[in-house]
Amino acid sequence: MAKNDKTNVMRILDQAKIPYSHYTYEHREGEAVDGLTVAASMNQPPERVFKTLVTRGAGRDFFVFVIPVACELDLKAAAHAVGEKSVEMIHVAEINKVTGYIRGGCSPIGMKKQFRTVVDRSALEQRTIIFSAGRIGFQVEVAPADLEKLIRCSFAGIVRRDS
């Protein structure tokens, strides 16, 4: 991969000497693609491909949640995981200002500030997980333990489970 084809996330992983694989997928310029489409375009099962969601807690702090693309964030479970009374998704217009990323290219690695991050515990069932490399059309594959070591994330059940 040419040096200018690397994303900031890939450079951070290189600097930390964390092994990763990278993927690219086709998309229209400026158009965010949903996670299930991304997983399908990379021929990966949806339970291995994760999306990054940014929330604001009742105390006004920001929190990041990383969940499988086919799942929905359980806001009550997410709030409980970070010790907040409640959390709500931030508006799309705030994503860039808060994280430095755009919608569809948000990664838990390399945000403007390292916010408290919780990854759904289902990631621990996978040898590696795939998530945005910080730019639409780019994904990285990393072991959950390596992600934990790099960004000091925690793991909890934070997705809706239909009974």
Buried (B, 14 or more C-beta within 10 A) or exposed (E): EEEEEBBBBBEBBEEEEBEBEBBBBEBEEEEBBEBBEBBBBBEBEBBBBBBBBBBBBEEEEBBBBBBBBBBEBBBEBBBBBBEBEBBEBBEEEEBBEBBBBBEBBBBBBBBEEBBBBBBBBBBEEBEBBBBBBBBBBBBBBBBBEBBBEBBEBEBBBBBEEEE
